[in-house]
Amino acid sequence: MTMLRTASALALLVLSAPALAAGVKGDPVAGAEKAKTCASCHGATGNESLDDTYPKIAGQYPEYLAKALHDYKSGERENAIMAGFAAGLSDEDIDDLAAFFSTTGKATCTT
């Protein structure tokens, strides 16, 4: 039984290592639910934009994604569409979205 507990603890540590190493603060599972609004422009995983004017955000560093959302919210970064969406986000929402999109795959372009 002790060996099973040790194996389970080790598996949990290995699975969470990428998130810990990247400094991810948010919950990617909660972020997936919150990202449904984002899907209309960025795609379900952030990598399927139907319009080239919308950046592909999948696989970006979570710190970058969180900063971008905070900057849209504060007005430091200007985009009328994103400012409207970011205005209603809490710090937790931003962290969750950043955690989700940072784990969804590689971005193919950035803006």
Buried (B, 14 or more C-beta within 10 A) or exposed (E): EEEEEEEEEEEEEEEEEEBEEBEBBBBBEBBBEBBEEBEEBBBBBBBEBEEEEBBBBBBBBBBBBBBBBBBBBEEEBEEEEBBEBBEEBEEBBBBBBBBBBBBBBEBEEEE
